């Protein structure tokens, strides 16, 4: 997998966390650096852990589905991308459950925004690549975007949220089709 593809996947996966961090920034009345760091660490850690868990489980059955793994990878990424795009239409209806800095709330938000990364981890296992670089890049990109998103939300409001979700969805769909085309025409 190319470095560019990895970065695009990381950006696509981190859009959920970015949008939620913007919402968290809106909800935090007296914002300081510690808030952004904690939110970034929660989202980045979960986004790094989930692909690892998906990759581990995918490795165990990858040899059985080798002949059609590219179709599965494409389907998963396209599904996740479409899901993100459709969810962007309902993003403004979502509201935070209380204080976004409470540990249970942070845990639930980080878990909810990283479920897609679990499926991507399974997809990466089909590509037979090392998982170390993807989890470092995905976790780092998510940390950085979540950190920045908290500040953006605190100062700019919620008008960006659904556009970010759409962009992330389009990126995942594009990577899905790239994987399929590479396997069908260049393998």
N, CA, C and O of each residue as an XYZ file, in Angstrom:
748
protein
N       0.851     -1.169      0.000
C       0.000      0.000      0.000
C       0.900      1.237      0.000
O       1.871      1.311      0.753
N       0.570      2.188     -0.841
C       1.380      3.398     -0.948
C       1.171      4.303      0.272
O       0.174      4.198      0.987
N       2.132      5.182      0.480
C       2.039      6.132      1.591
C       0.840      7.062      1.396
O       0.161      7.417      2.359
N       0.587      7.452      0.150
C      -0.544      8.329     -0.131
C      -1.869      7.636      0.203
O      -2.754      8.244      0.804
N      -2.002      6.373     -0.186
C      -3.224      5.626      0.133
C      -3.425      5.534      1.636
O      -4.540      5.693      2.132
N      -2.357      5.281      2.348
C      -2.431      5.179      3.802
C      -2.876      6.500      4.423
O      -3.703      6.511      5.335
N      -2.340      7.595      3.941
C      -2.724      8.907      4.468
C      -4.184      9.213      4.142
O      -4.902      9.761      4.978
N      -4.626      8.866      2.940
C      -6.026      9.101      2.565
C      -6.955      8.263      3.441
O      -7.997      8.752      3.878
N      -6.589      7.007      3.704
C      -7.396      6.165      4.595
C      -7.436      6.789      5.991
O      -8.498      6.868      6.607
N      -6.293      7.227      6.481
C      -6.241      7.848      7.808
C      -7.118      9.094      7.862
O      -7.844      9.307      8.832
N      -7.048      9.910      6.826
C      -7.893     11.108      6.785
C      -9.373     10.738      6.745
O     -10.191     11.330      7.449
N      -9.707      9.751      5.912
C     -11.105      9.317      5.823
C     -11.629      8.792      7.149
O     -12.734      9.137      7.568
N     -10.831      7.955      7.810
C     -11.258      7.398      9.090
C     -11.350      8.455     10.181
O     -12.202      8.357     11.064
N     -10.503      9.444     10.132
C     -10.467     10.434     11.209
C     -11.567     11.492     11.095
O     -11.734     12.300     12.008
N     -12.310     11.502     10.002
C     -13.333     12.537      9.825
C     -14.449     12.445     10.865
O     -14.953     13.473     11.318
N     -14.841     11.230     11.250
C     -15.839     11.089     12.318
C     -15.335     11.729     13.600
O     -16.031     12.526     14.228
N     -14.110     11.368     13.980
C     -13.526     11.915     15.205
C     -13.360     13.432     15.100
O     -13.576     14.152     16.075
N     -12.980     13.907     13.929
C     -12.825     15.346     13.715
C     -14.153     16.066     13.920
O     -14.213     17.090     14.600
N     -15.218     15.523     13.328
C     -16.539     16.143     13.469
C     -17.002     16.132     14.923
O     -17.549     17.123     15.408
N     -16.787     15.019     15.619
C     -17.201     14.937     17.024
C     -16.339     15.847     17.891
O     -16.834     16.420     18.862
N     -15.063     15.990     17.557
C     -14.218     16.902     18.337
C     -14.648     18.356     18.129
O     -14.549     19.172     19.046
N     -15.121     18.676     16.929
C     -15.666     20.021     16.698
C     -16.881     20.233     17.585
O     -17.022     21.281     18.216
N     -17.762     19.236     17.632
C     -18.941     19.316     18.485
C     -18.533     19.445     19.950
O     -19.143     20.207     20.701
N     -17.518     18.712     20.353
C     -17.020     18.807     21.734
C     -16.481     20.202     22.010
O     -16.720     20.760     23.081
N     -15.759     20.768     21.055
C     -15.238     22.121     21.220
C     -16.344     23.149     21.365
O     -16.199     24.133     22.090
N     -17.450     22.917     20.674
C     -18.600     23.815     20.805
C     -19.156     23.745     22.225
O     -19.538     24.763     22.801
N     -19.197     22.540     22.781
C     -19.803     22.334     24.102
C     -18.914     22.802     25.255
O     -19.413     23.075     26.347
N     -17.619     22.896     25.026
C     -16.705     23.310     26.099
C     -16.718     24.827     26.185
O     -16.354     25.525     25.239
N     -17.142     25.316     27.331
C     -17.300     26.766     27.483
C     -15.968     27.477     27.735
O     -15.725     28.525     27.137
N     -15.120     26.956     28.577
C     -13.824     27.581     28.872
C     -12.721     26.653     28.390
O     -12.164     25.872     29.161
N     -12.424     26.751     27.140
C     -11.482     25.865     26.465
C     -10.044     26.166     26.872
O      -9.649     27.326     26.988
N      -9.260     25.096     27.088
C      -7.810     25.255     27.271
C      -7.101     24.067     26.623
O      -7.731     23.094     26.209
N      -5.805     24.172     26.548
C      -4.976     23.189     25.850
C      -5.230     21.753     26.316
O      -5.271     20.839     25.492
N      -5.398     21.549     27.596
C      -5.624     20.210     28.144
C      -6.854     19.529     27.564
O      -6.847     18.318     27.343
N      -7.901     20.292     27.317
C      -9.116     19.716     26.713
C      -8.804     19.122     25.344
O      -9.186     17.990     25.046
N      -8.116     19.885     24.528
C      -7.808     19.432     23.167
C      -6.871     18.232     23.184
O      -7.018     17.320     22.370
N      -5.915     18.224     24.095
C      -4.980     17.096     24.187
C      -5.717     15.827     24.601
O      -5.518     14.770     24.002
N      -6.556     15.923     25.609
C      -7.292     14.741     26.087
C      -8.208     14.194     24.996
O      -8.239     12.985     24.766
N      -8.946     15.061     24.330
C      -9.832     14.607     23.248
C      -9.010     13.971     22.132
O      -9.374     12.909     21.627
N      -7.913     14.603     21.745
C      -7.044     14.047     20.708
C      -6.483     12.687     21.094
O      -6.434     11.780     20.263
N      -6.060     12.535     22.342
C      -5.511     11.261     22.805
C      -6.566     10.151     22.817
O      -6.288      9.025     22.405
N      -7.758     10.464     23.282
C      -8.815      9.453     23.278
C      -9.126      8.995     21.855
O      -9.113      7.799     21.564
N      -9.405      9.946     20.976
C      -9.786      9.580     19.607
C      -8.630      8.921     18.864
O      -8.831      7.923     18.173
N      -7.424      9.466     18.996
C      -6.262      8.895     18.322
C      -5.949      7.482     18.789
O      -5.629      6.611     17.980
N      -6.039      7.255     20.094
C      -5.757      5.918     20.638
C      -6.759      4.889     20.145
O      -6.378      3.793     19.736
N      -8.035      5.236     20.182
C      -9.049      4.293     19.712
C      -8.919      4.032     18.214
O      -9.084      2.898     17.762
N      -8.623      5.083     17.443
C      -8.469      4.904     15.993
C      -7.250      4.060     15.671
O      -7.222      3.420     14.620
N      -6.251      4.033     16.525
C      -5.073      3.181     16.310
C      -5.330      1.753     16.774
O      -4.862      0.800     16.150
N      -6.067      1.603     17.862
C      -6.327      0.279     18.423
C      -7.284     -0.544     17.551
O      -7.068     -1.740     17.357
N      -8.310      0.072     17.042
C      -9.334     -0.676     16.297
C      -8.801     -1.332     15.017
O      -9.132     -2.492     14.773
N      -7.994     -0.657     14.185
C      -7.455     -1.362     13.017
C      -6.571     -2.543     13.415
O      -6.543     -3.564     12.728
N      -5.849     -2.396     14.528
C      -5.026     -3.501     15.008
C      -5.901     -4.707     15.355
O      -5.587     -5.834     14.971
N      -6.989     -4.471     16.075
C      -7.901     -5.569     16.430
C      -8.528     -6.192     15.174
O      -8.655     -7.413     15.080
N      -8.917     -5.351     14.220
C      -9.477     -5.854     12.964
C      -8.463     -6.648     12.167
O      -8.792     -7.688     11.596
N      -7.239     -6.166     12.126
C      -6.164     -6.841     11.393
C      -5.883     -8.210     12.001
O      -5.719     -9.191     11.276
N      -5.826     -8.280     13.327
C      -5.574     -9.550     14.011
C      -6.674    -10.560     13.698
O      -6.392    -11.724     13.414
N      -7.920    -10.113     13.750
C      -9.012    -11.047     13.448
C      -9.061    -11.377     11.957
O      -9.402    -12.503     11.593
N      -8.732    -10.438     11.102
C      -8.744    -10.686      9.658
C      -7.663    -11.648      9.211
O      -7.884    -12.449      8.303
N      -6.492    -11.582      9.839
C      -5.380    -12.477      9.505
C      -5.798    -13.938      9.683
O      -5.372    -14.811      8.926
N      -6.627    -14.190     10.682
C      -6.991    -15.577     10.987
C      -7.830    -16.228      9.891
O      -7.812    -17.452      9.759
N      -8.560    -15.449      9.105
C      -9.358    -16.068      8.043
C      -9.049    -15.529      6.651
O      -9.783    -15.822      5.707
N      -7.988    -14.754      6.502
C      -7.639    -14.164      5.202
C      -7.311    -15.218      4.145
O      -7.643    -15.042      2.973
N      -6.665    -16.303      4.547
C      -6.267    -17.322      3.558
C      -7.482    -18.028      2.937
O      -7.401    -18.525      1.814
N      -8.584    -18.071      3.654
C      -9.787    -18.734      3.142
C     -10.486    -17.910      2.065
O     -11.190    -18.462      1.219
N     -10.298    -16.610      2.094
C     -11.037    -15.756      1.163
C     -10.123    -14.985      0.207
O     -10.522    -13.961     -0.348
N      -8.920    -15.471      0.020
C      -7.915    -14.809     -0.815
C      -8.420    -14.488     -2.224
O      -8.091    -13.437     -2.774
N      -9.208    -15.374     -2.801
C      -9.653    -15.202     -4.185
C     -10.589    -13.994     -4.374
O     -10.661    -13.437     -5.469
N     -11.289    -13.597     -3.334
C     -12.233    -12.486     -3.496
C     -12.063    -11.409     -2.418
O     -12.982    -10.629     -2.168
N     -10.900    -11.367     -1.790
C     -10.669    -10.397     -0.726
C     -10.765     -8.950     -1.206
O     -11.198     -8.079     -0.451
N     -10.367     -8.681     -2.455
C     -10.434     -7.315     -2.980
C     -11.885     -6.840     -3.107
O     -12.168     -5.655     -2.929
N     -12.798     -7.757     -3.412
C     -14.221     -7.407     -3.462
C     -14.727     -7.074     -2.062
O     -15.496     -6.130     -1.878
N     -14.292     -7.850     -1.084
C     -14.703     -7.592      0.303
C     -14.147     -6.250      0.769
O     -14.866     -5.449      1.365
N     -12.861     -6.006      0.496
C     -12.236     -4.743      0.895
C     -12.967     -3.558      0.268
O     -13.274     -2.582      0.952
N     -13.242     -3.644     -1.021
C     -13.952     -2.564     -1.714
C     -15.340     -2.370     -1.116
O     -15.755     -1.242     -0.851
N     -16.053     -3.467     -0.904
C     -17.411     -3.387     -0.368
C     -17.416     -2.743      1.019
O     -18.251     -1.885      1.303
N     -16.488     -3.156      1.877
C     -16.427     -2.587      3.228
C     -16.155     -1.087      3.165
O     -16.843     -0.306      3.821
N     -15.158     -0.681      2.383
C     -14.805      0.740      2.316
C     -15.908      1.581      1.676
O     -16.187      2.691      2.131
N     -16.537      1.058      0.621
C     -17.641      1.792     -0.011
C     -18.817      1.900      0.960
O     -19.433      2.959      1.082
N     -19.124      0.800      1.648
C     -20.212      0.830      2.629
C     -19.939      1.868      3.712
O     -20.812      2.670      4.044
N     -18.712      1.850      4.267
C     -18.367      2.808      5.316
C     -18.424      4.243      4.794
O     -18.898      5.143      5.488
N     -17.942      4.451      3.573
C     -17.990      5.783      2.982
C     -19.410      6.273      2.788
O     -19.727      7.416      3.116
N     -20.277      5.405      2.250
C     -21.680      5.779      2.064
C     -22.367      6.035      3.402
O     -23.181      6.950      3.529
N     -22.031      5.221      4.389
C     -22.591      5.397      5.730
C     -22.211      6.769      6.283
O     -23.050      7.468      6.851
N     -20.959      7.147      6.115
C     -20.519      8.459      6.598
C     -21.252      9.590      5.877
O     -21.660     10.571      6.499
N     -21.414      9.443      4.564
C     -22.111     10.477      3.795
C     -23.557     10.599      4.239
O     -24.066     11.703      4.430
N     -24.221      9.457      4.402
C     -25.626      9.484      4.840
C     -25.754     10.033      6.258
O     -26.684     10.783      6.553
N     -24.827      9.663      7.134
C     -24.879     10.167      8.504
C     -24.629     11.672      8.568
O     -25.072     12.333      9.507
N     -23.933     12.210      7.589
C     -23.658     13.642      7.594
C     -24.945     14.451      7.489
O     -24.999     15.599      7.931
N     -25.964     13.861      6.913
C     -27.248     14.559      6.773
C     -27.956     14.682      8.114
O     -28.816     15.547      8.285
N     -27.603     13.823      9.066
C     -28.268     13.824     10.360
C     -27.363     14.322     11.478
O     -27.747     14.288     12.647
N     -26.166     14.785     11.131
C     -25.188     15.178     12.135
C     -25.674     16.333     12.988
O     -25.430     16.362     14.194
N     -26.365     17.293     12.368
C     -26.801     18.448     13.141
C     -27.867     18.084     14.173
O     -28.122     18.857     15.097
N     -28.496     16.904     14.022
C     -29.510     16.477     14.979
C     -28.881     15.815     16.205
O     -29.537     15.696     17.240
N     -27.616     15.379     16.110
C     -26.945     14.722     17.222
C     -26.591     15.759     18.273
O     -26.216     16.887     17.952
N     -26.715     15.367     19.521
C     -26.308     16.249     20.597
C     -25.439     15.471     21.559
O     -25.590     14.260     21.716
N     -24.538     16.172     22.194
C     -23.661     15.524     23.165
C     -24.442     15.178     24.414
O     -25.364     15.892     24.808
N     -24.060     14.075     25.029
C     -24.658     13.651     26.276
C     -23.911     14.321     27.424
O     -23.010     13.701     27.988
N     -24.232     15.517     27.785
C     -23.611     16.148     28.932
C     -22.253     16.740     28.584
O     -22.052     17.261     27.487
N     -21.327     16.654     29.530
C     -20.007     17.256     29.400
C     -19.083     16.353     28.562
O     -18.851     15.207     28.948
N     -18.555     16.834     27.437
C     -17.712     15.987     26.594
C     -16.369     15.631     27.235
O     -15.640     14.801     26.691
N     -16.029     16.225     28.357
C     -14.763     15.930     29.016
C     -14.881     14.849     30.089
O     -13.871     14.472     30.682
N     -16.071     14.348     30.352
C     -16.226     13.251     31.307
C     -15.701     11.972     30.666
O     -15.966     11.712     29.492
N     -14.968     11.182     31.421
C     -14.315      9.975     30.898
C     -15.313      9.019     30.236
O     -15.027      8.549     29.135
N     -16.467      8.701     30.837
C     -17.401      7.795     30.146
C     -17.899      8.353     28.806
O     -18.087      7.604     27.846
N     -18.107      9.657     28.752
C     -18.558     10.294     27.506
C     -17.441     10.225     26.466
O     -17.692      9.871     25.314
N     -16.222     10.557     26.856
C     -15.075     10.477     25.945
C     -14.897      9.046     25.428
O     -14.656      8.835     24.239
N     -15.017      8.078     26.322
C     -14.875      6.674     25.946
C     -15.924      6.291     24.899
O     -15.598      5.676     23.884
N     -17.185      6.657     25.150
C     -18.255      6.311     24.203
C     -18.066      7.007     22.859
O     -18.276      6.401     21.808
N     -17.671      8.274     22.890
C     -17.456      8.996     21.634
C     -16.293      8.399     20.855
O     -16.384      8.228     19.639
N     -15.198      8.080     21.546
C     -14.020      7.517     20.878
C     -14.338      6.134     20.305
O     -13.924      5.813     19.191
N     -15.060      5.332     21.053
C     -15.447      4.010     20.570
C     -16.375      4.121     19.356
O     -16.181      3.436     18.352
N     -17.369      4.978     19.458
C     -18.331      5.128     18.364
C     -17.678      5.627     17.077
O     -18.062      5.208     15.985
N     -16.704      6.512     17.197
C     -16.064      7.056     15.998
C     -14.994      6.143     15.426
O     -14.491      6.397     14.331
N     -14.632      5.078     16.151
C     -13.556      4.213     15.676
C     -14.026      2.844     15.198
O     -13.199      2.030     14.788
N     -15.298      2.571     15.238
C     -15.811      1.266     14.790
C     -15.454      1.032     13.318
O     -15.101     -0.084     12.937
N     -15.542      2.064     12.505
C     -15.192      1.932     11.090
C     -13.737      1.485     10.922
O     -13.418      0.743      9.993
N     -12.867      1.933     11.812
C     -11.450      1.575     11.730
C     -11.235      0.078     11.974
O     -10.269     -0.498     11.473
N     -12.124     -0.548     12.736
C     -12.047     -1.993     12.943
C     -12.218     -2.718     11.613
O     -11.458     -3.633     11.295
N     -13.215     -2.308     10.843
C     -13.458     -2.922      9.535
C     -12.301     -2.653      8.574
O     -11.943     -3.517      7.773
N     -11.724     -1.473      8.652
C     -10.573     -1.169      7.802
C      -9.390     -2.055      8.185
O      -8.630     -2.477      7.313
N      -9.226     -2.338      9.461
C      -8.167     -3.238      9.901
C      -8.322     -4.623      9.296
O      -7.337     -5.242      8.894
N      -9.562     -5.115      9.228
C      -9.817     -6.403      8.578
C      -9.405     -6.305      7.105
O      -8.755     -7.207      6.575
N      -9.781     -5.225      6.462
C      -9.435     -5.013      5.062
C      -7.913     -4.997      4.870
O      -7.405     -5.583      3.914
N      -7.193     -4.338      5.763
C      -5.730     -4.280      5.656
C      -5.106     -5.666      5.800
O      -4.063     -5.938      5.205
N      -5.726     -6.534      6.576
C      -5.184     -7.894      6.709
C      -5.281     -8.650      5.388
O      -4.430     -9.489      5.092
N      -6.304     -8.364      4.596
C      -6.452     -9.007      3.292
C      -5.350     -8.575      2.327
O      -4.981     -9.327      1.424
N      -4.828     -7.373      2.517
C      -3.789     -6.845      1.639
C      -2.405     -7.363      2.006
O      -1.421     -7.077      1.324
N      -2.341     -8.128      3.090
C      -1.091     -8.746      3.549
C       0.024     -7.728      3.741
O       1.138     -7.902      3.246
N      -0.293     -6.672      4.462
C       0.712     -5.659      4.781
C       0.910     -5.622      6.295
O       0.051     -6.073      7.053
N       2.027     -5.092      6.719
C       2.282     -4.914      8.145
C       1.299     -3.876      8.683
O       0.968     -2.914      7.989
N       0.840     -4.067      9.896
C      -0.151     -3.165     10.478
C       0.496     -2.003     11.233
O      -0.188     -1.042     11.585
N       1.799     -2.078     11.484
C       2.462     -1.064     12.302
C       2.337      0.346     11.711
O       1.893      1.264     12.400
N       2.717      0.523     10.461
C       2.637      1.858      9.840
C       1.196      2.370      9.795
O       0.963      3.526     10.148
N       0.213      1.554      9.371
C      -1.162      2.065      9.360
C      -1.666      2.524     10.732
O      -2.312      3.567     10.830
N      -1.379      1.759     11.795
C      -1.918      2.190     13.093
C      -1.219      3.452     13.595
O      -1.839      4.280     14.262
N       0.058      3.599     13.281
C       0.763      4.826     13.686
C       0.212      6.022     12.918
O      -0.054      7.070     13.507
N       0.041      5.871     11.609
C      -0.453      6.983     10.794
C      -1.909      7.307     11.149
O      -2.254      8.473     11.337
N      -2.750      6.295     11.240
C      -4.170      6.519     11.557
C      -4.312      7.172     12.933
O      -5.064      8.134     13.087
N      -3.598      6.658     13.925
C      -3.671      7.241     15.268
C      -3.146      8.670     15.314
O      -3.738      9.535     15.961
N      -2.042      8.914     14.633
C      -1.437     10.257     14.637
C      -2.309     11.275     13.909
O      -2.523     12.382     14.403
N      -2.807     10.899     12.742
C      -3.668     11.809     11.982
C      -4.936     12.120     12.775
O      -5.382     13.266     12.829
N      -5.506     11.090     13.387
C      -6.725     11.297     14.176
C      -6.449     12.185     15.377
O      -7.244     13.073     15.684
N      -5.329     11.957     16.065
C      -4.976     12.828     17.191
C      -4.886     14.275     16.733
O      -5.487     15.166     17.334
N      -4.135     14.501     15.668
C      -3.916     15.866     15.187
C      -5.226     16.542     14.780
O      -5.483     17.686     15.156
N      -6.048     15.831     14.011
C      -7.310     16.428     13.569
C      -8.277     16.636     14.725
O      -8.995     17.636     14.755
N      -8.306     15.712     15.673
C      -9.194     15.871     16.830
C      -8.742     17.028     17.715
O      -9.562     17.798     18.215
N      -7.445     17.139     17.898
C      -6.880     18.251     18.664
C      -7.299     19.579     18.019
O      -7.819     20.471     18.688
N      -7.062     19.688     16.716
C      -7.420     20.918     15.994
C      -8.930     21.121     15.955
O      -9.412     22.247     16.081
N      -9.678     20.030     15.780
C     -11.134     20.121     15.714
C     -11.747     20.692     16.975
O     -12.738     21.419     16.915
N     -11.165     20.367     18.109
C     -11.673     20.896     19.373
C     -11.574     22.416     19.381
O     -12.509     23.103     19.792
N     -10.446     22.936     18.926
C     -10.280     24.387     18.852
C     -11.172     25.011     17.787
O     -11.755     26.074     18.000
N     -11.277     24.350     16.646
C     -12.141     24.869     15.575
C     -13.578     24.962     16.055
O     -14.252     25.968     15.830
N     -14.044     23.917     16.715
C     -15.409     23.926     17.241
C     -15.614     25.006     18.266
O     -16.668     25.641     18.304
N     -14.620     25.222     19.098
C     -14.753     26.215     20.145
C     -14.829     27.627     19.587
O     -15.472     28.497     20.176
N     -14.178     27.857     18.457
C     -14.195     29.224     17.932
C     -15.053     29.418     16.685
O     -15.447     30.549     16.398
N     -15.355     28.367     15.940
C     -16.048     28.555     14.666
C     -17.459     27.985     14.605
O     -18.188     28.264     13.653
N     -17.861     27.201     15.586
C     -19.217     26.684     15.569
C     -19.365     25.412     14.764
O     -18.379     24.768     14.403
N     -20.599     25.062     14.490
C     -20.923     23.739     13.940
C     -21.176     23.698     12.439
O     -21.581     22.653     11.932
N     -20.960     24.765     11.719
C     -21.322     24.762     10.294
C     -20.443     23.853      9.433
O     -20.809     23.568      8.293
N     -19.292     23.387      9.942
C     -18.389     22.528      9.166
C     -18.663     21.038      9.290
O     -18.251     20.268      8.423
N     -19.350     20.611     10.350
C     -19.436     19.192     10.686
C     -19.865     18.285      9.546
O     -19.147     17.338      9.225
N     -21.005     18.539      8.925
C     -21.488     17.593      7.908
C     -20.617     17.589      6.656
O     -20.539     16.563      5.981
N     -19.975     18.672      6.330
C     -19.085     18.713      5.166
C     -17.861     17.833      5.393
O     -17.359     17.214      4.455
N     -17.386     17.776      6.614
C     -16.242     16.946      6.959
C     -16.605     15.471      6.829
O     -15.820     14.683      6.303
N     -17.776     15.099      7.299
C     -18.241     13.713      7.188
C     -18.345     13.294      5.718
O     -17.952     12.182      5.366
N     -18.862     14.161      4.873
C     -18.992     13.866      3.444
C     -17.617     13.649      2.821
O     -17.423     12.696      2.066
N     -16.665     14.522      3.131
C     -15.307     14.388      2.585
C     -14.675     13.068      3.010
O     -14.050     12.393      2.192
N     -14.828     12.694      4.263
C     -14.290     11.423      4.739
C     -14.910     10.236      4.027
O     -14.213      9.285      3.674
N     -16.225     10.287      3.813
C     -16.913      9.214      3.101
C     -16.428      9.067      1.670
O     -16.216      7.953      1.193
N     -16.253     10.180      0.991
C     -15.775     10.154     -0.397
C     -14.367      9.565     -0.461
O     -14.054      8.808     -1.380
N     -13.518      9.906      0.509
C     -12.156      9.361      0.534
C     -12.173      7.841      0.688
O     -11.442      7.144     -0.017
N     -12.993      7.320      1.596
C     -13.048      5.869      1.808
C     -13.584      5.149      0.574
O     -13.083      4.082      0.219
N     -14.588      5.714     -0.079
C     -15.126      5.119     -1.305
C     -14.047      5.088     -2.385
O     -13.891      4.084     -3.080
N     -13.310      6.175     -2.524
C     -12.236      6.227     -3.515
C     -11.164      5.174     -3.283
O     -10.711      4.535     -4.232
N     -10.756      4.985     -2.044
C      -9.755      3.961     -1.725
C     -10.320      2.571     -2.002
O      -9.604      1.704     -2.503
N     -11.593      2.349     -1.683
C     -12.220      1.053     -1.964
C     -12.162      0.706     -3.437
O     -11.789     -0.411     -3.797
N     -12.524      1.640     -4.285
C     -12.483      1.384     -5.729
C     -11.047      1.261     -6.238
O     -10.787      0.505     -7.174
N     -10.120      1.991     -5.636
C      -8.714      1.875     -6.028
C      -8.207      0.456     -5.752
O      -7.529     -0.135     -6.593
N      -8.532     -0.086     -4.587
C      -8.132     -1.455     -4.250
C      -8.714     -2.448     -5.248
O      -8.010     -3.336     -5.729
N      -9.985     -2.300     -5.556
C     -10.655     -3.211     -6.494
C     -10.017     -3.125     -7.881
O      -9.719     -4.152     -8.490
N      -9.810     -1.929     -8.372
C      -9.228     -1.750     -9.712
C      -7.808     -2.305     -9.770
O      -7.430     -2.945    -10.752
N      -7.020     -2.062     -8.722
C      -5.654     -2.597     -8.689
C      -5.658     -4.113     -8.775
O      -4.865     -4.691     -9.519
N      -6.537     -4.767     -8.029
C      -6.568     -6.244     -8.034
C      -7.132     -6.806     -9.331
O      -6.690     -7.859     -9.792
N      -8.093     -6.123     -9.918
C      -8.705     -6.639    -11.151
C      -7.837     -6.431    -12.374
O      -7.795     -7.288    -13.256
N      -7.141     -5.303    -12.439
C      -6.438     -4.949    -13.670
C      -4.921     -4.955    -13.571
O      -4.247     -5.015    -14.599
N      -4.366     -4.896    -12.380
C      -2.917     -4.769    -12.258
C      -2.269     -5.877    -11.434
O      -1.091     -5.773    -11.094
N      -3.001     -6.924    -11.108
C      -2.412     -8.037    -10.345
C      -2.197     -9.244    -11.224
O      -1.711    -10.273    -10.753
